[in-house]
Amino acid sequence: MLPTRLVPTEEERSQLFETIGPLPLHGVAWPKWLKILAVLILAMIGMLILYTAAGPVGKTVSPGVAGTIILCFLGLIVLARYMLVSQTSITHRGIEQSWLTRREVAWEDIQFAKFIPLLASKRLVCFTARGRPVVFQAGTRELQIAFAHIALVYRRRK
């Protein structure tokens, strides 16, 4: 259990929930424009692989290298698929995000949270007692605003 000074009081948490709005708050993890860009880049990579394989260079590539390229491309397809369907949720229990594995952190486990507004993805990095940060993405304006409020509450807990 964490020392109480690191965890917001029940009153602070209730105030945070009121500020965020009605919970649970659900939204996509990645913005639509980034999903479209990822699919376009993936399609372009696939076309380049096919174009190269059909040309004279493709005939000289060893089967091991060709297999490695195909496996890497399949890995990119899997990551893109999860990027397209990933959802982030803020509940009374904590924050959750569907991904290759389910990311989740309870409110009581968060020691420090930092909102990182990158161009492509707005992120909330939650540092837990175990020391391993858990990163959540926000693809909607509502989630981004909620992430900023969460970071403000947990910033005072350093």
N, C-alpha and C positions, 0 to 999 in steps of 0.2 A: 504494500500500500504506500502511496506517495505521501510525503509530509503535506499537511493541510495548507501550508503557505504557497505550495506550487499549484494547487487546484483552486479554481474560482469557487467562491461560496455559492450556496444554492440560490441566494438572491441575485448574485451576478449572472449565474447561468440562466435563471428565469428571465432576467432583463435581456440577456443575449437572445433567448428564444423569442421574446416579444419583438425585439428589433428586427430579427431575421424575418419574422412573419409566421404564418401557420406552418407547422411541421406535420408530416414530413415534406421536405422540399426536394423534388427530383428534377434532374435535368441531364442533358447529354454532357459527356465529359470533354468532347472536342467540338470546336465551332464548325459550322457547316462548310465554310470556305476552305478550312484546312482539310476536311474529309474529302472534298472534291479535288483539291490539289494532290492529296495522297493517291487517290485513285488514278488521276491523270498521269502522275509520275510513274506509278506502277504499270499502267498500260504502256507508257513510253518505253520503260525498261523491258517489258515483255516483247514489244515490237523490235527493239534493238537486238535482243537475244535471238529472235527468230530470223531477222535480217542477217545477222552475223553467222548464224548456224547454216543458213541456206547459201551463203557466199563461199568464196574460195578459202577464207580463213577458217570457216567452220569445219572444213574437211581435214585440216591439219591439227585441230585441237584434240588432245588426248581424251579418252573416255573419262579418266579421273577428274580432269579439269572441268569437262562438260557436266559431269554429275554434280560436282561441287557448286557450279554456277546454278544449276537447276534447283538444288537443295536450298541454296541461299534465296533464290527467287520465291520458292514455295514458303520459306520462312517469312519473307516480306508480305506475302499474300495473307498468311495467318495473322501477322501483326496488324495489317490494314483491316482485316475483318473485325478484329477486336476493337480497333479504333473506331470503326463505323457504328458498332452497337453498344459501346461502353456507356454506362449510366453512372452518375454520381448522386448520392442521396444524403441528406442531412436529416437525422431523426433525433428524438429525445435520448436515444441510446448512444449516438455518436455519428461518425461520418463513414460512409461506405462507398465503394466504387467497384463495379464489375470490370474485370480485366482478365488476363490469362488466368490469374488466380484472384480471388476476391480480396480486395484491400478493405480493411476496416480498422477503426480505432475508436475506443470508447472515450467519452468525455473525461472520465476519471484518469485515463492513462496519458492524456496529453500534458506534457510539462511545458512546452513552448510551441508556438505556431507562428509561421512567417508566411505572409502573402507575397507571392512573386508574380507581378504582372508582366509576363513576357509577351512579345508580339503574337506569337502563334498560340500560346496556351497560358491561361491564367492559372497559377498553381497555388495550392496551400500545402506547405511542408509542415507536418506535425512531428515533433520530436517526443518520443515516449520515454518511459523510465528505463526501457531496455537499451536506449541509446540509438536505436535504428530509426532513421526518419521514414515516415510514410508520406508519400506524395499523392495528392489528389488534384485532378484537373477539373476546370469549370468551363463548360462550353456555352453557358447561357449567362445573360446579364444578372439574373436573380442569384445564381450560384456565385458569381464573381463578387457581388455586393455582400453576400453572406460570408464568403471567405474573408473579405476585408474586415468585417465586424468580428469574426472569430479571432483573427490575428490581433486585433486591438485588445480584446479581452485577455488573451494569453500572453501578450507582449509584457504586460505588467507583472507577470509571474516569473520573470528571470531570477 
